[in-house]
Amino acid sequence: MTLFFFLQLRKPLVEKLRRERINSSIEQLKSLLSPESLKQQPDSKLEKADILEMTVRVLRRLQQQNQQQRRLLNHINKLQSSSDNNLREADFSILSSTVQTSITKEKSPVNSAVWRPW
């Protein structure tokens, strides 16, 4: 009987703490919402459900923006990768002609100076 009595006394306390946690979290969400979001409910006290619904809308919008940014970044990376490949081919052809020119100059007795890249 004493355990049952103890649990009956403890249950309201546990429930009160749970409600306090919920209310605290909802207040934190409300403070994170932009003033523009809060203006959608003029002259009326925001209910907890309103705050939760607005928060869900904001999070969904942010998620969509994040996905769009990710797609754009992937697209840019693909373009950059293909552009880099085209540049590498062009660089190799320029480098090849430069090397051939320098080899030809090395064979001539007039240009006997040591080549230094720095």
Contact map, one row per residue, 1 for C-alpha under 8 A:
1111100000000000000000000000000000000000000000000000000000000000000000000000000000000000000000000000000000000000000000
1111110000000000000000000000000000000000000000000000000000000000000000000000000000000000000000000000000000000000000000
1111111000000000000000000000000000000000000000000000000000000000000000000000000000000000000000000000000000000000000000
1111111100000000000000000000000000000000000000000000000000000000000000000000000000000000000000000000000000000000000000
1111111110000000000000000000000000000000000000000000000000000000000000000000000000000000000000000000000000000000000000
0111111111000000000000000000000000000000000000000000000000000000000000000000000000000000000000000000000000000000000000
0011111111100000000000000000000000000000000000000000000000000000000000000000000000000000000000000000000000000000000000
0001111111110000000000000000000000000000000000000000000000000000000000000000000000000000000000000000000000000000000000
0000111111111000000000000000000000000000000000000000000000000000000000000000000000000000000000000000000000000000000000
0000011111111100000000000000000000000000000000000000000000000000000000000000000000000000000000000000000000000000000000
0000001111111110000000000000000000000000000000000000000000000000000000000000000000000000000000000000000000000000000000
0000000111111111000000000000000000000000000000000000000000000000000000000000000000000000000000000000000000000000000000
0000000011111111100000000000000000000000000000000000000000000000000000000000000000000000000000000000000000000000000000
0000000001111111110000000000000000000000000000000000000000000000000000000000000000000000000000000000000000000000000000
0000000000111111111000000000000000000000000000000000000000000000000000000000000000000000000000000000000000000000000000
0000000000011111111100000000000000000000000000000000000000000000000000000000000000000000000000000000000000000000000000
0000000000001111111110000000000000000000000000000000000000000000000000000000000000000000000000000000000000000000000000
0000000000000111111111000000000000000000000000000000000000000000000000000000000000000000000000000000000000000000000000
0000000000000011111111100000000000000000000000000000000000000000000000000000000000000000000000000000000000000000000000
0000000000000001111111110000000000000000000000000000000000000000000000000000000000000000000000000000000000000000000000
0000000000000000111111111000000000000000000000000000000000000000000000000000000000000000000000000000000000000000000000
0000000000000000011111111100000000000000000000000000000000000000000000000000000000000000000000000000000000000000000000
0000000000000000001111111110000000000000000000000000000000000000000000000000000000000000000000000000000000000000000000
0000000000000000000111111111000000000000000000000000000000000000000000000000000000000000000000000000000000000000000000
0000000000000000000011111111100000000000000000000000000000000000000000000000000000000000000000000000000000000000000000
0000000000000000000001111111110000000000000000010011000000000000000000000000000000000000000000000000000000000000000000
0000000000000000000000111111111000000000000000000000000000000000000000000000000000000000000000000000000000000000000000
0000000000000000000000011111111100000000000000000000000000000000000000000000000000000000000000000000000000000000000000
0000000000000000000000001111111110000000000000000011001000000000000000000000000000000000000000000000000000000000000000
0000000000000000000000000111111110000000000000000010000000000000000000000000000000000000000000000000000000000000000000
0000000000000000000000000011111111000000000000000000000000000000000000000000000000000000000000000000000000000000000000
0000000000000000000000000001111111000000000000000000000000000000000000000000000000000000000000000000000000000000000000
0000000000000000000000000000111111101100000000000000011000000000000000000000000000000000000000000000000000000000000000
0000000000000000000000000000001111111100000000000000000000000000000000000000000000000000000000000000000000000000000000
0000000000000000000000000000000011111110000000000000000000000000000000000000000000000000000000000000000000000000000000
0000000000000000000000000000000001111111000000000000000000000000000000000000000000000000000000000000000000000000000000
0000000000000000000000000000000011111111000000000000010000000000000000000000000000000000000000000000000000000000000000
0000000000000000000000000000000011111111110000000000000000000000000000000000000000000000000000000000000000000000000000
0000000000000000000000000000000000111111110000000000000000000000000000000000000000000000000000000000000000000000000000
0000000000000000000000000000000000011111110000000000000000000000000000000000000000000000000000000000000000000000000000
0000000000000000000000000000000000000111111111000000000000000000000000000000000000000000000000000000000000000000000000
0000000000000000000000000000000000000111111100000000000000000000000000000000000000000000000000000000000000000000000000
0000000000000000000000000000000000000000111110000000000000000000000000000000000000000000000000000000000000000000000000
0000000000000000000000000000000000000000111111000000000000000000000000000000000000000000000000000000000000000000000000
0000000000000000000000000000000000000000101111100000000000000000000000000000000000000000000000000000000000000000000000
0000000000000000000000000000000000000000100111110110000000000000000000000000000000000000000000000000000000000000000000
0000000000000000000000000000000000000000000011111110000000000000000000000000000000000000000000000000000000000000000000
0000000000000000000000000100000000000000000001111111000000000000000000000000000000000000000000000000000000000000000000
0000000000000000000000000000000000000000000000111111100000000000000000000000000000000000000000000000000000000000000000
0000000000000000000000000000000000000000000001111111110000000000000000000000000000000000000000000000000000000000000000
0000000000000000000000000100110000000000000001111111111000000000000000000000000000000000000000000000000000000000000000
0000000000000000000000000100100000000000000000011111111100000000000000000000000000000000000000000000000000000000000000
0000000000000000000000000000000000000000000000001111111110000000000000000000000000000000000000000000000000000000000000
0000000000000000000000000000000010001000000000000111111111000000000000000000000000000000000000000000000000000000000000
0000000000000000000000000000100010000000000000000011111111100000000000000000000000000000000000000000000000000000000000
0000000000000000000000000000000000000000000000000001111111110000000000000000000000000000000000000000000000000000000000
0000000000000000000000000000000000000000000000000000111111111000000000000000000000000000000000000000000000000000000000
0000000000000000000000000000000000000000000000000000011111111100000000000000000000000000000000000000000000000000000000
0000000000000000000000000000000000000000000000000000001111111110000000000000000000000000000000000000000000000000000000
0000000000000000000000000000000000000000000000000000000111111111000000000000000000000000000000000000000000000000000000
0000000000000000000000000000000000000000000000000000000011111111100000000000000000000000000000000000000000000000000000
0000000000000000000000000000000000000000000000000000000001111111110000000000000000000000000000000000000000000000000000
0000000000000000000000000000000000000000000000000000000000111111111000000000000000000000000000000000000000000000000000
0000000000000000000000000000000000000000000000000000000000011111111100000000000000000000000000000000000000000000000000
0000000000000000000000000000000000000000000000000000000000001111111110000000000000000000000000000000000000000000000000
0000000000000000000000000000000000000000000000000000000000000111111111000000000000000000000000000000000000000000000000
0000000000000000000000000000000000000000000000000000000000000011111111100000000000000000000000000000000000000000000000
0000000000000000000000000000000000000000000000000000000000000001111111110000000000000000000000000000000000000000000000
0000000000000000000000000000000000000000000000000000000000000000111111111000000000000000000000000000000000000000000000
0000000000000000000000000000000000000000000000000000000000000000011111111100000000000000000000000000000000000000000000
0000000000000000000000000000000000000000000000000000000000000000001111111110000000000000000000000000000000000000000000
0000000000000000000000000000000000000000000000000000000000000000000111111111000000000000000000000000000000000000000000
0000000000000000000000000000000000000000000000000000000000000000000011111111100000000000000000000000000000000000000000
0000000000000000000000000000000000000000000000000000000000000000000001111111110000000000000000000000000000000000000000
0000000000000000000000000000000000000000000000000000000000000000000000111111111000000000000000000000000000000000000000
0000000000000000000000000000000000000000000000000000000000000000000000011111111100000000000000000000000000000000000000
0000000000000000000000000000000000000000000000000000000000000000000000001111111110000000000000000000000000000000000000
0000000000000000000000000000000000000000000000000000000000000000000000000111111111000000000000000000000000000000000000
0000000000000000000000000000000000000000000000000000000000000000000000000011111111100000000000000000000000000000000000
0000000000000000000000000000000000000000000000000000000000000000000000000001111111110000000000000000000000000000000000
0000000000000000000000000000000000000000000000000000000000000000000000000000111111111000000000000000000000000000000000
0000000000000000000000000000000000000000000000000000000000000000000000000000011111111100000000000000000000000000000000
0000000000000000000000000000000000000000000000000000000000000000000000000000001111111110000000000000000000000000000000
0000000000000000000000000000000000000000000000000000000000000000000000000000000111111111000000000000000000000000000000
0000000000000000000000000000000000000000000000000000000000000000000000000000000011111111100000000000000000000000000000
0000000000000000000000000000000000000000000000000000000000000000000000000000000001111111110000000000000000000000000000
0000000000000000000000000000000000000000000000000000000000000000000000000000000000111111111000000000000000000000000000
0000000000000000000000000000000000000000000000000000000000000000000000000000000000011111111100000000000000000000000000
0000000000000000000000000000000000000000000000000000000000000000000000000000000000001111111110000000000000000000000000
0000000000000000000000000000000000000000000000000000000000000000000000000000000000000111111111000000000000000000000000
0000000000000000000000000000000000000000000000000000000000000000000000000000000000000011111111100000000000000000000000
0000000000000000000000000000000000000000000000000000000000000000000000000000000000000001111111110000000000000000000000
0000000000000000000000000000000000000000000000000000000000000000000000000000000000000000111111111000000000000000000000
0000000000000000000000000000000000000000000000000000000000000000000000000000000000000000011111111100000000000000000000
0000000000000000000000000000000000000000000000000000000000000000000000000000000000000000001111111110000000000000000000
0000000000000000000000000000000000000000000000000000000000000000000000000000000000000000000111111111000000000000000000
0000000000000000000000000000000000000000000000000000000000000000000000000000000000000000000011111111100000000000000000
0000000000000000000000000000000000000000000000000000000000000000000000000000000000000000000001111111110000000000000000
0000000000000000000000000000000000000000000000000000000000000000000000000000000000000000000000111111111000000000000000
0000000000000000000000000000000000000000000000000000000000000000000000000000000000000000000000011111111100000000000000
0000000000000000000000000000000000000000000000000000000000000000000000000000000000000000000000001111111110000000000000
0000000000000000000000000000000000000000000000000000000000000000000000000000000000000000000000000111111111000000000000
0000000000000000000000000000000000000000000000000000000000000000000000000000000000000000000000000011111111100000000000
0000000000000000000000000000000000000000000000000000000000000000000000000000000000000000000000000001111111110000000000
0000000000000000000000000000000000000000000000000000000000000000000000000000000000000000000000000000111111110010000000
0000000000000000000000000000000000000000000000000000000000000000000000000000000000000000000000000000011111111011000000
0000000000000000000000000000000000000000000000000000000000000000000000000000000000000000000000000000001111111000000000
0000000000000000000000000000000000000000000000000000000000000000000000000000000000000000000000000000000111111111000000
0000000000000000000000000000000000000000000000000000000000000000000000000000000000000000000000000000000001111111000000
0000000000000000000000000000000000000000000000000000000000000000000000000000000000000000000000000000000000011111000000
0000000000000000000000000000000000000000000000000000000000000000000000000000000000000000000000000000000011011111100000
0000000000000000000000000000000000000000000000000000000000000000000000000000000000000000000000000000000001011111110000
0000000000000000000000000000000000000000000000000000000000000000000000000000000000000000000000000000000000000011111000
0000000000000000000000000000000000000000000000000000000000000000000000000000000000000000000000000000000000000001111100
0000000000000000000000000000000000000000000000000000000000000000000000000000000000000000000000000000000000000000111110
0000000000000000000000000000000000000000000000000000000000000000000000000000000000000000000000000000000000000000011111
0000000000000000000000000000000000000000000000000000000000000000000000000000000000000000000000000000000000000000001111
0000000000000000000000000000000000000000000000000000000000000000000000000000000000000000000000000000000000000000000111
